[in-house]
Amino acid sequence: MYDFSSRVAVVTGAAQGIGRAIAEGFIRNDVKTVVLLDYNGDLVKATAAELDPEGKRALAFKCDVSDKENVRGVFAEIYEKLGRVDILVNNAGINRDAMFHKMTADQFRSVVEVNFFGTVNCASEVILKMREQEFGRIINISSVSAHGSVGQTNYSASKAAVNGFTRSLALESARKNITVNAIEPGFIETDMLRSMPEEIYNAKLKAHPAQKFGSPDQLANAVLFLASDEGAWVNGNIMIVSGAGRVV
C-alpha cells in the first residue's frame, strides 16, 4: 500500500470507469481526501457516496473541464474546503470518432476542448499552489492513440497534445518537487470501449497479443504509483499501460 494519508487528490472524469477506479484506489490507500469531478453531477455524487459511505474522505462536484470558468469556480471551492491539492489526475475525456473527411468541425473541436484543454484548465488551477507548497503530482491520462489511429484524428491529436504538454510542464516544475507524467492506456474495458462497433471490438481483441483487454483497476495501479512517494523520481514520462506495448 502507498501512504496518501496526508494527501488531497483530485480526479476528473471520476463518475465511472477508469476515473472511478482511480478514486477507489486512493481511498483503498487511505487518502486524506479524494475529490471526484465529472460532467454528470448526479452520477459522480452517487459514486462518491458508494466509495465512501461515511462521507469522510470523498467529495464530489459537477464540473465541465472544457469550461475554464466552471473549472476555476470548482477549484476555488476545493481550496476553500480543503486548503490544498497535492495530486491531480486529469482523466476526463470523450471520443467522437469518424473518418476525417466525414468529421464535423464540432466533432473535432469538442474532443480537443475536453481532452486537451480540459487537462490544461485543471492543471492551471493547481500549478501555482503546488509550486508554493513545493510538492505536487500531476498525472494526465493520454492514450496509445496519440501515435495515430484510424477514425480518430481528433482524439489522436488531443492526446498527442497532452503528451507534449506533460513533458514541457515536467521540465518547468521539477525544481519545485512537482512531477508531471502521462499514462497511455491501451484498450481498457470501459463504456467508451464497449461503445465501439462489435465487429471492430472483436477484431481489436483478436489482434491483441494477450487476447484480452485491461481493467480499470490495472490502470489505476499505475496512477497510484506515479502519485506516490515511491514514484517521485519518475518525471516527464509517458508510460504505456496496455499489456503488450503500443498496441492500437
C-alpha positions in Angstrom: 0.0 0.0 0.0 1.0 3.6 -0.6 0.8 6.3 2.1 -1.6 9.0 0.9 -2.9 9.8 4.5 -1.7 13.4 4.2 -2.7 14.0 0.6 -5.6 15.6 -1.2 -6.2 14.2 -4.6 -8.5 15.4 -7.4 -9.7 13.0 -10.2 -11.6 14.3 -13.2 -14.0 12.1 -15.1 -14.4 10.2 -11.9 -18.1 9.1 -12.1 -17.4 5.7 -13.7 -14.8 3.6 -15.5 -11.2 4.5 -15.1 -11.8 7.6 -13.1 -13.9 5.7 -10.6 -11.2 3.0 -10.3 -8.6 5.6 -9.6 -10.7 7.4 -6.9 -11.4 4.0 -5.3 -7.6 3.2 -5.4 -6.9 6.4 -3.5 -9.5 5.5 -0.9 -8.1 2.0 -0.6 -4.7 3.5 0.1 -6.0 5.7 2.9 -6.1 9.1 1.1 -6.9 12.0 3.3 -9.5 13.3 0.8 -10.2 12.4 -2.8 -12.3 14.9 -4.9 -14.3 13.4 -7.7 -15.2 15.7 -10.7 -17.4 14.8 -13.5 -19.7 16.4 -16.1 -22.5 14.1 -14.8 -23.2 15.7 -11.4 -25.7 13.2 -10.2 -23.7 10.2 -11.1 -20.4 11.5 -9.6 -22.2 12.3 -6.3 -23.6 8.8 -6.3 -20.2 7.3 -7.0 -18.6 9.2 -4.1 -21.3 8.0 -1.8 -20.7 4.4 -2.8 -17.0 4.6 -2.5 -17.1 6.5 0.9 -20.5 5.7 2.6 -19.4 7.6 5.7 -18.7 10.7 3.7 -15.4 11.3 5.4 -12.9 11.0 2.5 -14.7 11.6 -0.8 -16.2 14.8 -2.1 -17.9 15.2 -5.5 -18.5 18.2 -7.8 -20.2 18.5 -11.1 -17.6 20.0 -13.5 -17.2 20.6 -17.2 -13.4 20.6 -17.6 -13.7 22.3 -21.0 -15.3 25.3 -19.4 -12.5 27.3 -17.9 -14.8 29.5 -15.7 -16.5 26.4 -14.3 -13.2 24.8 -13.6 -12.0 27.9 -11.8 -15.1 28.1 -9.6 -14.9 24.4 -8.7 -11.2 24.5 -7.7 -11.8 27.7 -5.7 -14.3 25.7 -3.7 -12.0 22.8 -3.3 -9.2 25.0 -2.0 -11.7 26.8 0.3 -12.8 23.5 1.8 -9.5 21.5 1.9 -6.8 24.1 1.7 -4.6 22.3 -0.8 -4.4 19.9 -3.7 -1.4 17.5 -3.8 -2.4 15.2 -6.6 -4.3 16.0 -9.8 -5.3 13.2 -12.2 -6.6 14.5 -15.5 -8.7 11.6 -16.7 -11.8 13.3 -18.2 -12.1 12.5 -21.9 -14.5 11.9 -24.7 -14.4 10.5 -28.2 -16.3 11.5 -31.3 -14.9 9.0 -33.9 -15.3 9.4 -37.6 -13.1 9.4 -40.7 -11.6 12.8 -41.1 -13.3 13.5 -44.5 -16.7 12.9 -42.7 -15.8 14.6 -39.4 -17.6 17.8 -38.5 -15.8 20.8 -37.0 -17.8 20.3 -33.8 -16.7 16.7 -33.5 -13.1 17.7 -33.8 -13.4 20.8 -31.6 -15.3 19.2 -28.8 -12.8 16.4 -28.3 -9.8 18.7 -28.2 -11.6 21.0 -25.8 -12.4 18.3 -23.3 -9.3 16.0 -23.7 -6.6 18.7 -24.1 -7.9 22.0 -22.9 -9.7 20.2 -20.0 -6.3 19.0 -18.9 -4.8 22.4 -19.3 -7.7 24.1 -17.5 -7.4 21.9 -14.4 -3.6 22.0 -14.3 -3.6 25.8 -14.4 -5.7 25.9 -11.3 -3.2 23.9 -9.2 0.2 24.6 -10.6 0.9 27.9 -8.8 -0.2 26.5 -5.4 1.8 23.3 -6.0 4.9 25.5 -6.7 4.3 27.4 -3.5 3.9 24.3 -1.4 6.8 22.7 -3.2 5.0 19.5 -3.8 2.7 18.1 -6.4 1.8 15.2 -8.6 0.0 15.7 -11.9 -0.9 12.6 -13.9 -2.5 13.0 -17.3 -4.4 10.2 -18.9 -3.3 10.1 -22.6 -3.7 7.2 -25.0 -1.7 4.9 -27.3 -3.9 6.6 -29.9 -1.7 9.6 -29.6 0.5 7.9 -32.1 -2.2 7.6 -34.7 -5.5 5.7 -35.1 -7.9 5.3 -38.0 -11.1 7.3 -37.4 -9.6 9.3 -34.5 -7.8 12.3 -36.0 -9.5 14.4 -33.3 -8.8 12.0 -30.4 -5.2 11.3 -31.5 -4.4 15.0 -31.9 -5.8 15.8 -28.5 -3.8 13.0 -26.8 -0.6 13.9 -28.6 -1.1 17.5 -27.3 -1.5 16.1 -23.8 1.9 14.3 -24.2 3.7 17.4 -25.3 2.1 19.4 -22.5 3.1 16.8 -20.0 6.8 16.7 -20.9 7.1 20.5 -21.0 5.3 21.1 -17.7 7.5 18.4 -16.1 10.6 20.3 -17.2 9.2 23.6 -15.8 8.2 22.1 -12.5 10.9 19.7 -11.5 12.8 22.1 -9.3 9.7 22.6 -7.2 9.3 18.9 -6.3 6.4 18.5 -8.7 6.2 15.6 -11.1 4.1 15.6 -14.2 3.6 12.3 -16.1 1.2 10.8 -18.5 -0.2 7.3 -19.0 -1.0 5.9 -22.4 -3.6 3.2 -21.8 -4.2 0.6 -24.4 -7.6 -1.0 -24.6 -9.3 -0.9 -21.2 -12.7 -2.4 -20.6 -14.9 0.8 -20.2 -18.2 2.1 -21.5 -16.2 4.1 -24.1 -14.5 0.9 -25.4 -17.8 -1.1 -25.4 -19.4 1.7 -27.4 -17.2 0.6 -30.3 -19.0 -1.3 -33.1 -19.0 -5.0 -32.2 -17.0 -6.1 -35.3 -14.2 -3.6 -34.5 -14.2 -4.5 -30.8 -13.8 -8.2 -31.7 -11.1 -7.5 -34.3 -9.1 -5.4 -31.8 -9.5 -8.2 -29.1 -8.3 -10.8 -31.5 -5.3 -8.7 -32.6 -4.2 -8.1 -29.0 -1.1 -10.2 -28.2 -2.7 -11.1 -24.8 -6.1 -11.9 -26.3 -7.7 -9.7 -23.6 -8.1 -6.1 -22.6 -7.1 -4.4 -19.4 -9.2 -3.5 -16.4 -9.7 0.0 -14.9 -8.1 -1.3 -11.7 -4.9 -2.2 -13.6 -4.6 1.3 -15.0 -5.4 2.8 -11.6 -2.4 0.9 -10.1 -0.1 2.8 -12.5 -1.7 6.1 -11.5 -1.2 5.3 -7.8 2.5 4.6 -8.2 3.1 7.8 -10.1 1.2 9.7 -7.4 3.1 8.1 -4.5 6.4 9.0 -2.8 7.8 5.8 -4.4 7.2 7.3 -7.8 9.0 10.6 -7.0 11.9 10.1 -9.5 9.6 9.4 -12.4 9.0 12.7 -14.1 8.2 13.8 -17.7 7.4 10.2 -18.5 4.8 8.8 -20.9 4.0 5.4 -19.5 2.4 2.8 -21.7 -0.1 0.6 -19.9 -1.5 -1.8 -22.5 -0.4 -5.3 -21.6 1.7 -5.5 -24.7 3.4 -2.3 -25.6 2.0 0.2 -28.1 -1.0 -1.8 -29.4 -3.5 0.4 -31.2 
